[in-house]
């Protein structure tokens, strides 16, 4: 029962740089599997279309690669954001556990929020490019940005809009990261302990799968409006600066109703739960492999 999210009993012996590296590898693996749902979710937020309509629209393009638009940006986001987040989380959690004992639910949420904010700030430039690359196909030909890849996009944005444009949508992005990671990490651990305490579950893939789904649902419900605001701000093409997060949320709810703030829930959730499961399994297995080889 002393295991904590993303931490095996022996993880304390894994050096911090290796934890960061493993976090990046796990994030990339999860992204490769779940990227199509990310594309669907982003396009839903930009067009206000339904989940099914958006999938049909992509299928009509008769090019399966459309489901992997922006993949290079998504992978860079995992290498920056997820690597930093998981590295910070596991390192901070290990320090806390060593010096103060296993943290409470509130402590886990706090560590998750701190790690998520740190990782999100590092990963915002790749996130901005991802949103734009996915949304490009919906623009008129004369307005498309036509980025070749994530690196050319970063250079293009810096030259045309200034380097600060790479951090557009910082406030909603950090807010989303705080909510997602605080709730997701803390809820996963809490749910897993609750299941194990019943005596009917053991710490195996089935228990992890159920806890991850509970965690993904709660994180999706609480963070999706912030994710929607982030997407709209990062994809802003108006002549003026984009509005703030609160204004985006208010305008969206006035125009399309309060429940429109949760548009893309199914796509978001079908990405959140598998991502949690895949990432956790990758981290545990890679850490175990490292310990078998080097200890």
C-alpha positions as CSV (number, residue, x, y, z in Angstrom):
1,X,0.0,0.0,0.0
2,X,3.0,2.3,0.1
3,X,3.1,2.6,-3.7
4,X,2.2,6.1,-5.0
5,X,1.2,7.2,-8.5
6,X,4.0,6.6,-11.0
7,X,6.2,5.3,-8.2
8,X,7.2,1.7,-7.7
9,X,8.6,0.6,-4.3
10,X,12.1,0.7,-5.7
11,X,11.8,3.9,-7.6
12,X,13.8,5.8,-5.0
13,X,17.0,4.1,-6.4
14,X,16.3,5.5,-9.9
15,X,18.4,8.6,-10.5
16,X,16.5,11.8,-11.2
17,X,17.8,12.3,-14.7
18,X,16.6,8.8,-15.6
19,X,13.2,9.6,-14.2
20,X,12.9,12.6,-16.5
21,X,14.0,10.6,-19.5
22,X,11.6,7.8,-18.7
23,X,8.8,10.3,-18.3
24,X,9.5,11.6,-21.8
25,X,9.6,8.2,-23.3
26,X,6.3,7.3,-21.6
27,X,4.7,10.5,-22.8
28,X,5.7,9.9,-26.4
29,X,4.4,6.3,-26.3
30,X,1.0,7.4,-25.0
31,X,0.8,10.3,-27.6
32,X,1.5,8.0,-30.5
33,X,-1.5,5.8,-29.4
34,X,-3.9,8.6,-28.5
35,X,-3.1,11.4,-31.0
36,X,-6.1,10.8,-33.2
37,X,-8.5,11.6,-30.3
38,X,-6.5,14.7,-29.6
39,X,-6.9,15.9,-33.2
40,X,-10.7,15.2,-33.0
41,X,-11.0,17.1,-29.7
42,X,-9.1,20.1,-31.0
43,X,-11.2,20.3,-34.2
44,X,-14.4,20.0,-32.2
45,X,-13.4,23.0,-30.0
46,X,-12.5,25.1,-33.1
47,X,-15.7,24.3,-35.1
48,X,-18.4,23.5,-32.5
49,X,-19.2,20.3,-34.4
50,X,-20.1,17.0,-32.7
51,X,-17.8,14.1,-32.0
52,X,-19.3,11.9,-34.8
53,X,-19.5,14.8,-37.3
54,X,-15.9,15.7,-36.7
55,X,-14.7,12.1,-37.3
56,X,-16.9,11.9,-40.5
57,X,-15.4,15.2,-41.7
58,X,-11.9,13.9,-41.3
59,X,-12.8,10.6,-43.0
60,X,-14.2,12.5,-46.0
61,X,-10.7,13.8,-46.6
62,X,-9.8,10.2,-47.6
63,X,-6.4,10.6,-46.0
64,X,-5.8,8.6,-42.8
65,X,-2.8,10.9,-42.0
66,X,-5.3,13.7,-41.2
67,X,-5.8,12.0,-37.9
68,X,-2.1,12.6,-37.2
69,X,-1.9,16.3,-38.1
70,X,0.5,18.1,-35.8
71,X,2.1,14.9,-34.6
72,X,5.6,16.4,-34.6
73,X,4.4,19.2,-32.3
74,X,2.5,16.8,-30.1
75,X,5.7,14.6,-29.7
76,X,7.8,17.7,-28.9
77,X,5.1,18.7,-26.3
78,X,5.5,15.3,-24.7
79,X,9.3,15.5,-24.7
80,X,9.1,18.9,-23.0
81,X,5.9,19.0,-21.0
82,X,5.4,15.4,-19.9
83,X,9.1,14.7,-19.3
84,X,9.3,17.8,-17.0
85,X,6.0,17.0,-15.3
86,X,6.7,13.4,-14.5
87,X,10.3,14.1,-13.6
88,X,9.3,16.9,-11.2
89,X,6.4,14.8,-9.8
90,X,8.4,11.7,-9.0
91,X,11.4,13.6,-7.6
92,X,9.3,15.9,-5.4
93,X,7.1,13.0,-4.2
94,X,10.2,10.9,-3.4
95,X,11.6,13.9,-1.3
96,X,8.3,14.4,0.4
97,X,7.8,10.7,1.3
98,X,11.4,10.4,2.5
99,X,11.2,13.4,4.8
100,X,7.6,13.6,5.8
101,X,6.0,10.3,5.1
102,X,3.4,9.4,2.5
103,X,1.5,12.6,1.6
104,X,-2.3,13.0,2.1
105,X,-4.7,13.4,-0.8
106,X,-4.3,17.1,-0.6
107,X,-0.5,16.8,-0.6
108,X,-0.7,14.6,-3.7
109,X,-2.9,17.2,-5.4
110,X,-0.5,19.9,-4.5
111,X,2.6,18.1,-5.8
112,X,0.7,17.2,-9.0
113,X,-0.3,20.9,-9.5
114,X,3.2,22.1,-9.0
115,X,4.6,19.5,-11.4
116,X,1.9,20.2,-14.0
117,X,2.4,24.0,-13.9
118,X,6.2,23.6,-14.3
119,X,5.9,21.2,-17.2
120,X,3.2,23.1,-18.9
121,X,5.2,26.3,-19.0
122,X,8.1,24.5,-20.7
123,X,5.8,22.8,-23.2
124,X,3.6,25.8,-24.2
125,X,5.5,26.6,-27.5
126,X,4.9,23.1,-28.7
127,X,1.3,23.2,-27.6
128,X,0.7,26.5,-29.6
129,X,2.1,24.9,-32.7
130,X,0.0,21.7,-32.2
131,X,-3.2,23.7,-32.0
132,X,-2.3,25.7,-35.1
133,X,-1.2,22.7,-37.2
134,X,-4.4,20.8,-36.4
135,X,-6.6,23.8,-37.1
136,X,-4.9,24.8,-40.3
137,X,-7.0,22.5,-42.5
138,X,-10.2,24.2,-41.5
139,X,-8.9,27.7,-42.7
140,X,-9.4,29.1,-46.2
141,X,-6.3,28.3,-48.3
142,X,-5.1,32.0,-48.3
143,X,-5.1,32.0,-44.5
144,X,-3.4,28.7,-43.8
145,X,-0.1,28.8,-42.1
146,X,1.2,25.7,-43.8
147,X,3.9,24.8,-41.2
148,X,6.2,22.0,-42.5
149,X,7.0,20.7,-39.0
150,X,7.2,21.8,-35.5
151,X,10.7,23.3,-35.8
152,X,9.9,25.4,-38.8
153,X,6.7,26.5,-37.1
154,X,8.6,27.7,-34.0
155,X,11.0,29.7,-36.2
156,X,8.1,31.1,-38.3
157,X,6.1,32.3,-35.3
158,X,9.1,33.8,-33.7
159,X,10.0,35.8,-36.8
160,X,6.4,37.0,-37.7
161,X,4.8,37.4,-34.3
162,X,7.7,37.7,-31.9
163,X,9.0,35.1,-29.5
164,X,6.4,35.9,-26.9
165,X,3.7,34.6,-29.2
166,X,5.1,31.1,-28.5
167,X,3.7,31.5,-25.0
168,X,0.3,32.6,-26.1
169,X,-2.5,31.3,-23.8
170,X,-0.1,30.9,-20.9
171,X,-2.7,31.7,-18.2
172,X,-5.3,29.1,-19.3
173,X,-2.6,26.6,-20.2
174,X,-1.1,26.8,-16.7
175,X,-4.6,26.8,-15.1
176,X,-5.5,23.7,-17.1
177,X,-2.3,22.0,-16.2
178,X,-2.8,22.8,-12.5
179,X,-6.3,21.3,-12.5
180,X,-5.5,18.3,-14.8
181,X,-2.4,17.2,-13.0
182,X,-3.5,18.0,-9.5
183,X,-6.8,16.2,-9.9
184,X,-5.6,13.4,-12.1
185,X,-2.6,12.4,-10.1
186,X,-4.3,12.8,-6.7
187,X,-7.5,11.2,-7.8
188,X,-5.7,8.2,-9.4
189,X,-3.8,7.5,-6.1
190,X,-6.9,8.0,-4.0
191,X,-9.1,5.8,-6.2
192,X,-6.4,3.1,-6.3
193,X,-6.1,3.0,-2.5
194,X,-9.8,3.0,-2.1
195,X,-10.2,0.0,-4.4
196,X,-7.3,-1.9,-2.7
197,X,-8.8,-1.2,0.7
198,X,-12.0,-3.0,-0.1
199,X,-10.0,-6.3,-0.2
200,X,-11.6,-7.3,-3.5
201,X,-8.8,-5.8,-5.7
202,X,-5.1,-6.3,-6.0
203,X,-2.5,-4.0,-7.5
204,X,-2.7,-5.3,-11.1
205,X,-3.6,-4.0,-14.6
206,X,-7.3,-4.3,-13.9
207,X,-7.2,-2.1,-10.8
208,X,-4.9,0.4,-12.5
209,X,-7.3,0.5,-15.5
210,X,-10.3,1.2,-13.3
211,X,-8.5,3.8,-11.2
212,X,-7.2,5.6,-14.3
213,X,-10.7,5.8,-15.8
214,X,-12.0,7.3,-12.6
215,X,-9.1,9.8,-12.6
216,X,-9.5,10.6,-16.2
217,X,-13.3,11.3,-15.8
218,X,-12.8,13.7,-12.9
219,X,-9.9,15.4,-14.6
220,X,-11.8,15.8,-17.8
221,X,-14.9,17.2,-16.1
222,X,-12.9,19.8,-14.1
223,X,-10.4,20.9,-16.7
224,X,-12.2,20.8,-20.1
225,X,-13.5,24.4,-20.0
226,X,-9.9,25.7,-19.4
227,X,-8.7,23.5,-22.3
228,X,-11.3,25.0,-24.5
229,X,-10.3,28.5,-23.7
230,X,-6.6,27.6,-24.2
231,X,-7.4,26.2,-27.7
232,X,-9.4,29.3,-28.8
233,X,-6.7,31.7,-27.6
234,X,-3.8,29.8,-29.1
235,X,-5.6,29.6,-32.5
236,X,-6.7,33.2,-32.4
237,X,-6.4,35.0,-35.8
238,X,-8.1,38.3,-35.2
239,X,-6.4,41.7,-35.8
240,X,-6.3,42.4,-32.1
241,X,-4.7,40.5,-29.3
242,X,-6.8,37.4,-28.1
243,X,-9.2,38.0,-25.2
244,X,-8.4,36.7,-21.8
245,X,-9.5,33.3,-20.5
246,X,-12.5,34.5,-18.5
247,X,-13.8,36.5,-21.5
248,X,-13.5,33.5,-23.8
249,X,-15.4,31.3,-21.4
250,X,-18.1,33.9,-20.9
251,X,-18.5,34.6,-24.7
252,X,-18.6,30.9,-25.5
253,X,-21.3,30.1,-22.9
254,X,-23.4,33.1,-24.0
255,X,-23.2,32.2,-27.7
256,X,-23.6,28.4,-27.4
257,X,-24.8,27.7,-23.9
258,X,-23.1,26.7,-20.7
259,X,-22.7,23.1,-21.7
260,X,-20.6,24.1,-24.8
261,X,-17.7,24.6,-22.4
262,X,-17.6,20.8,-22.2
263,X,-17.6,20.3,-26.0
264,X,-15.3,17.5,-26.9
265,X,-15.8,15.7,-23.6
266,X,-15.9,12.2,-25.2
267,X,-12.8,12.9,-27.3
268,X,-11.0,14.4,-24.3
269,X,-11.9,11.5,-22.0
270,X,-11.1,8.8,-24.5
271,X,-7.6,10.3,-24.6
272,X,-7.2,11.0,-20.9
273,X,-7.9,7.5,-19.6
274,X,-5.7,5.6,-22.1
275,X,-3.0,8.2,-21.7
276,X,-2.9,7.6,-17.9
277,X,-2.8,3.8,-18.3
278,X,-0.2,3.7,-21.0
279,X,2.0,6.3,-19.3
280,X,1.8,4.5,-15.9
281,X,2.7,1.1,-17.4
282,X,5.5,2.5,-19.5
283,X,7.0,4.3,-16.5
284,X,6.8,1.2,-14.2
285,X,8.2,-1.2,-16.8
286,X,11.1,1.1,-17.8
287,X,12.0,1.8,-14.2
288,X,12.0,-1.9,-13.5
289,X,14.1,-2.6,-16.6
290,X,16.6,0.1,-15.5
291,X,16.8,-1.4,-12.0
292,X,17.4,-5.0,-13.4
293,X,20.2,-3.8,-15.7
294,X,22.0,-1.3,-13.5
295,X,21.5,-2.4,-9.9
